[in-house]
Amino acid sequence: YLELAVCLAAGLDGIEKGMTPPDEVTENIFAMDAAARKAQGIDSLPGSLEEAICALEADPLILDTLGEHVAANYIAGKKKEWDEYRTRVSSWEREKYIINY
């Protein structure tokens, strides 16, 4: 329900501001380099949960939509989740480095 609330708020914000969607992209964006994506106005999503949290904290529309209490608790939970994730040794790391050490 939080995601739906934010999506609806973003849509209404776009309508109120008279925004129009960008032109259709028919090329494979995964085959484009960063410069080609930038030239077409294609932004990348955050590359990590930490980057996503920072983007959320900087977005007044989402923060206002969620309200102070919900936003603060959601962000605190995601920061805890990120901290747990970044301090664990993953199976990929074990498989990659066990041979070297």
Beta strands, then each sheet from edge to edge (+ up, - down):
end
